[in-house]
Amino acid sequence: MRIPSKHIENAVDQIASLPGIGRRTALRLVLQLLNRTESEIQQFSEAFISMKEYVKKCTTCGNVSDFEVCAICKDSNRDRSIVCVVEDIRDVLAIESTQSFRGIYHVLNGIISPMDGVGPSDLNITNLITRVQTEDISEVIFALSATMEGDTTNFYLYKKLKDFDVTFSTLSRGVAIGSELQYADEITLSRSILNRQPFEL
């Protein structure tokens, strides 16, 4: 596909660098943007620049926030004795959409995946251990994807935390084996949280 403008081609390259977007889709999006006014394009680009500049990771749980501590961690109505361990922000959003969990979260920012070069040191695990040591946590829910990598991460976390006085649980297998948590429908996800099972090796 030969593009008659190097500027359009550069824009297509940038859009196509996003996951799940091929060059045809990228070209369609770029051409749509080309038809917008200069002020609209300015607003569009400023939204991303602002996001990169001001969005932070919560110093407590690793969730994204406009502030040092996210709204969930600040919420005094949450049950701070139950921490739900998730892979990334998309899983927090998926669980929050069910309105069935009132505990707090811990975002790992990934899962252990040797094939992808991701090891325990690349994840937000040390902070989780510190939280279990220092906070009044009685239950840790492993809410990771039902994949081999998710189960490997669950096992690693359990080995690191098993000597602490906490209960371990995992989502019930209403979430299909091999599926990613963020793609589960709200009813299935809600039931999986409410009917969570004791974590067993």
LOKE-607964 format. One line per 4 residues: number of its first residue (from 1); for each residue x, y, z of C-alpha. Coordinates in Angstrom, 1 decimal. Layout:
N
NUM) X/Y/Z  ...
***
This chain:
201
1) 0.0/0.0/0.0  1.8/3.1/-1.3  0.9/6.3/0.6  1.5/9.5/-1.5
5) 2.5/11.6/1.6  5.3/11.0/4.0  3.5/12.9/6.7  0.4/10.6/6.4
9) 2.7/7.6/6.3  4.4/8.7/9.5  1.0/9.2/11.2  -0.1/5.7/9.9
13) 3.1/4.2/11.4  2.4/5.7/14.8  -1.3/4.6/14.9  -0.3/1.1/13.6
17) 2.2/0.8/16.4  -0.8/0.4/18.8  -1.7/-3.2/19.7  -4.5/-4.7/17.6
21) -4.4/-2.0/14.9  -3.2/-3.0/11.4  -2.1/-0.6/8.7  -5.4/-0.5/6.9
25) -7.3/0.5/10.0  -4.5/2.9/10.9  -4.8/4.6/7.5  -8.6/4.9/7.8
29) -8.2/6.6/11.2  -5.5/8.9/10.0  -7.6/10.0/7.0  -10.5/10.6/9.3
33) -8.2/12.8/11.5  -7.0/14.6/8.4  -10.5/15.9/7.8  -10.8/17.4/11.3
37) -10.1/21.1/12.0  -6.8/22.2/13.3  -8.3/23.1/16.7  -9.8/19.6/16.9
41) -6.4/18.0/16.1  -4.8/20.3/18.7  -7.3/19.1/21.4  -6.8/15.5/20.3
45) -3.0/15.7/20.7  -3.1/17.7/23.9  -5.3/15.0/25.5  -2.5/12.5/25.1
49) 0.2/14.8/26.1  -1.7/15.8/29.2  -2.4/12.1/30.0  1.3/11.2/29.8
53) 2.3/14.2/31.9  -0.3/14.0/34.7  -1.5/10.4/35.1  0.4/8.7/38.0
57) 0.4/5.3/39.5  -1.1/5.1/42.9  1.7/4.8/45.5  -0.4/2.4/47.5
61) -1.9/-0.1/45.0  -0.4/0.7/41.6  -3.7/1.8/40.0  -3.7/4.8/37.7
65) -4.8/8.1/39.2  -4.5/11.9/38.7  -3.2/12.0/42.3  -0.5/10.2/44.4
69) -3.2/8.0/46.0  -6.2/6.7/43.9  -9.8/7.3/44.7  -10.3/3.6/45.7
73) -7.5/3.6/48.2  -8.8/6.9/49.6  -12.4/5.6/50.0  -13.0/5.1/53.7
77) -16.1/2.9/52.9  -14.0/0.2/51.3  -13.2/-3.0/53.2  -9.4/-2.6/53.7
81) -9.0/-6.1/55.0  -9.5/-7.7/51.6  -7.1/-7.0/48.8  -7.8/-8.2/45.3
85) -4.6/-8.8/43.2  -5.0/-8.1/39.5  -2.8/-7.9/36.4  -3.5/-4.3/35.3
89) -5.9/-1.4/35.3  -8.3/-3.0/32.8  -9.0/-5.7/35.4  -9.7/-3.1/38.1
93) -12.2/-1.4/35.7  -13.8/-4.8/34.9  -14.3/-5.8/38.5  -15.5/-2.3/39.5
97) -18.1/-2.4/36.8  -19.7/-5.4/38.6  -20.3/-3.3/41.7  -19.9/-6.5/43.7
101) -16.5/-6.0/45.3  -16.0/-3.5/48.1  -12.4/-4.3/49.1  -9.2/-2.7/47.8
105) -6.8/-3.7/45.0  -3.2/-4.4/44.2  -2.1/-4.0/40.6  0.8/-6.1/39.5
109) 1.3/-4.4/36.1  1.7/-7.8/34.4  2.0/-11.5/35.1  5.1/-13.8/35.2
113) 5.8/-14.9/31.6  9.2/-16.3/30.9  8.4/-16.5/27.2  7.9/-12.7/27.1
117) 10.9/-12.0/29.4  8.7/-11.0/32.3  10.0/-12.2/35.7  8.9/-11.4/39.3
121) 11.3/-8.5/39.5  9.5/-6.8/36.7  6.2/-6.7/38.6  4.7/-4.8/41.5
125) 5.2/-7.7/44.0  7.6/-6.3/46.6  5.0/-3.6/47.4  2.3/-6.3/47.8
129) 4.5/-8.2/50.3  5.0/-5.0/52.3  1.3/-4.3/52.3  0.5/-7.7/53.7
133) 3.2/-7.3/56.3  2.2/-3.8/57.5  -1.6/-3.4/56.7  -4.5/-5.1/58.5
137) -5.2/-7.5/55.6  -7.0/-10.8/56.3  -7.7/-12.0/52.8  -5.8/-11.9/49.5
141) -7.9/-12.7/46.3  -5.9/-13.9/43.3  -7.9/-12.4/40.5  -5.5/-13.1/37.6
145) -6.4/-14.5/34.2  -7.1/-18.2/34.1  -4.1/-19.0/32.0  -0.8/-20.8/32.6
149) 0.9/-17.5/33.2  -1.8/-16.4/35.6  -1.6/-19.7/37.5  2.2/-19.4/37.6
153) 1.9/-15.9/39.1  -0.7/-17.1/41.6  1.7/-19.9/42.8  4.6/-17.5/43.1
157) 2.6/-15.0/45.1  1.3/-17.7/47.4  4.8/-19.0/48.1  5.9/-15.4/49.0
161) 2.9/-14.7/51.2  2.0/-18.1/52.8  3.8/-17.4/56.0  1.6/-14.4/56.8
165) -1.7/-14.7/58.7  -4.0/-14.2/55.7  -6.5/-16.3/53.8  -6.0/-16.9/50.1
169) -8.8/-17.2/47.6  -9.2/-17.2/43.8  -12.0/-16.5/41.5  -14.4/-19.4/40.9
173) -13.9/-20.9/37.5  -17.0/-19.2/36.0  -14.2/-17.3/34.2  -13.2/-19.8/31.5
177) -9.9/-21.5/31.6  -7.5/-19.8/29.2  -9.4/-16.5/29.1  -8.4/-13.0/30.2
181) -10.2/-11.4/33.1  -11.0/-8.2/31.3  -13.0/-9.9/28.6  -15.4/-11.7/31.0
185) -19.0/-10.4/31.1  -20.1/-8.5/34.2  -22.5/-11.2/35.5  -19.9/-14.0/35.2
189) -17.2/-11.9/36.8  -19.5/-10.8/39.6  -20.5/-14.4/40.4  -16.8/-15.4/40.2
193) -15.9/-12.8/42.8  -18.9/-13.6/45.1  -18.3/-17.3/44.8  -14.5/-17.2/45.1
197) -12.8/-20.4/46.2  -10.0/-21.1/48.7  -6.7/-21.0/46.8  -5.2/-24.5/46.6
201) -2.0/-25.7/45.1
***
